[in-house]
Amino acid sequence: MTEVTRSHPLGVSRPDLAVADLPEPEEVFGVSRLGKKELFKFAVGPSLIALGISIGSGEWLLGPQAVGQYGFVGVGWVILVSAVLQTFYNVECSRYIVATGEAPVVGWGRVPPGFKLWVPLSVFVVIFAFIAGGWAAAAGQGVYALVHGEVAPAGAEEPRLWAIGLLLLVFLITAAARKISRALELANWGMVGTILVALLVVDLFVVPFEIWWDAIRGFVTPAAPPAGITATQLGALAGFTALASGLNWYVMGHYRDKGYGMGYRTGFIAGMRGPKSELLASGVTFPDDEANAGRWRRWYRLLLVDMWGVFFVGAVLGMLLPTILMSRAVELSGERPTQENVPTFVASALGDEYGQAMFVGALVLGVLILFSTQLGIFEAMVRVVTDAAHATSPRLRVLIEGDPRRFYYPFMFGLLVVIAVVLHLALPVSLVQWSANMSNLGALIYPFMLMYLNARLPRPARPRWWHYVVLVLNFLFFGFFFVNFIADFVGDPLVTF
């Protein structure tokens, strides 16, 4: 066996990683054997939290709006490429977490010039991208329509109040949890499963085969973007297909809390009802020897199953099923969705054709989709700030007596108040488009930071050469849309379609 050192230097400005053996998956999940049943009962889960966010603003608002206005050709291809690139990117983000037990926002602090730049900047980017609250405002519109049986009038206050109420519901869900990540997993098992099954049943019932075929062909056929679509629309679609392009890392920290790999050694954020759990301020990695290399391969296979088998498949279905439903709604109504009515457009069109029950059912589905996004985004913003503050501030760790919950819950409530104010500022779809294009900003930065970190992991955990190529493709694809968005925002876009 290779001699085990007491620490593993990685990057700058942060303590060396402690070194300990990787646990076996059976040890982490408390089972004697990890078969198929145990795989889905215990091991699969973090990707569902990401998928719950994924099947939301992009899938129920931006994708259907783009398809409703421009059709599938040139739009579907962008969706598929985005989903593939983001899943690869997610795997690389999670590789670092599984190998070190550090949340990404903490790991960024190891990249030169150090944590004083990257940690606060990363927190700012995430908050800036999602603070607009479009995901919350859209859910509030859906609840209004569900309660009143009609679309909210322009500028109505009640949908915003419903959005704030749903934020409070997120707070209560996390407060009632013993382990926050597990509560989110269980909630998303229920919501994501219900969403996909219900969408499939409704689509099979109301969508003609021709639309199914047009959608599938549009997804797999390379084509130029349709004439008339703006850089902002297409960039938002690319950014929020699957998850949040360059900012996907902000939700991957759940692999640590799930206990994947070295996350089992570093701890998790406990819920308010759970016992206090120690969360290490710095990560732990494993020695480069044959036994740990074998354990690493097992964890990496679990990660691939979770990401490609659950997240990717769910993300593609989560975009395909709502967009073909939107296409059918456009066909039935003879109209096209606008920014003002896209959260309730499908429900109104189906209700006119199939009756009140379909109208209510579509609204319930829409609210569920948008709430799953609201749950994940709101909690993840709080989690990122908590992880960053806890890891980089010894003074805070003393103040909260080593219990991250004492920061997590007060910050969550304060953030709720801020979002309640901000979501009054614009239409939900406008806010979501802003957030999605801000997500593309991350693709200009974080793929290269991942390359730096992952190249310095223990040898069994390091990526192969082609993984770096895929990270560069993420930079080129999503970065292009962000640069074009900024050019369009300040003047004229670099490329028009």
Phi, psi and omega in degrees: 000142177295141179298133183270121175275163183275347179208160181231108179292137178212111175075206186234163166065000177235155180300151173302152176285135170293163183235131176206164179293145169297140173282158170282147177305323180298324177295317183293316187266000174067040179232157179278334181210137182261083176269192183297319180298312180294327179303310184278337180281325188240319191273318180287138179170307181303324179293334178292326177295316176297321181291325176299323174289317183302311181279079184201247188300316179292316187281326183263343182243297191286313179298306178301323178296315180296316179293319180299329182268327191234355181085183187273329186293126181086337176267312181300323181295319177298321179298312183294315180299318180298317181296318180295310182297321181292325179293317174302316181297318178301318180299318181291322174299315184287332176305314181297318182295314182295326182279339186233342185073011178261137171294148183305320182298333175281318179299325180302332180293349179271352182273133178305140009274359174131183190291336181294337174267304195284326182291306178296324178297318181293319175299315180299316182298316180295312180296317181297323182290324190246355183293340182299332172077020178300325178297326178282317182298320180295319177297321178297322176297320179296319179294320178302312181296325180293320182286319188260349180074018179204163180288141180295139175295155181303133177078008182296143182275328186303318177302326178292323178294322175296320179299318178295321177299322178291328174297319176297325178296320176300315179303317182292323179297314180291324180292329181278354186277149169275321175226116191300313182301319180294321177298319178293321177301309183297319178299319181283331171306312181292312185290310182296317178300314179298317181299309185293318179294315181295317178299317180298314180297313181296317180297318178297330182280321190247343187261122179295157181302325183300322180289319175305313183294317178300321181292311181298317178296320179295327180290324188255000181258115176300130182203152176292152177302148182294148179298134176101339180286140184271162177298323180295315180297312184290321177295322177294320179297315178296319184291323184254002164294139183070277181221262185214042176040245187292348180257013181305334183302337188292345179246357184283347180298348177295339174296326175295311183293333177288339181094015178298128174056232183285352172301333177296333182270343188256344175099185185208170176270115181282156174281171183296329181274348183272165175290156177301135179238132178290134175238116182293144179282341180224157189279177178226137176236184188243155179289152181274083176222173188295318182297314180288330175298320177294318177294322178301316181299323178294315179295321181294322176296319176299319178299316180295320177299315182295318185280310183277323183281331182250301186295307184297311180299315179295322181293319179293313177296323181294336175267322182296311186294315177293326182289323178288330175293320176298317179301320177293321179297321177297317179298318182289319187274337185073011180236170177241147183291152174243172177300326184289322189249002185298328179297335184237008185298313183297315181300317180295316181294317180290325178296318179298326184271321189244358175106174186297325181298319179291323178300311181294317180299318179293324178293318178300316179298316179298318179296319179297317178299311184288329178289325177299323175293315181300316180301311184289316183292313183298313180296321183293323176300316179295318181298315181299314180293320179298312179299316182296313182293317182296321184285329190255352184239097175301325180297319178295319181299324176291316183299319181268006177057040176071013181247101184302337181300331182290343171261319187304306187287317175298321179294320178301317181293319178297319178295323177303316180296317180297313181296324178301328177281315187293325185290358174278356195270341184201171176294148182306315184293323176299318179295319181293320178298321178298311181300317183296318180289328173294328176298324179295335176303322181300332180291344176279347188241302197286331175303321181287327176292323176297319178302315180299312184290311186292334178290346183251009176286167171308146189308318180298336184266354185288146180289160171278167187301323185287342174295325177293323178299316180296322177296323176294322177297322174301314178302314183291315186291302183284328177296323176302314182294325179292314180300318179294323178298315180295317178299321179292324183292322184265347182186253180245140180294153177292326181228136175241155184241000000 
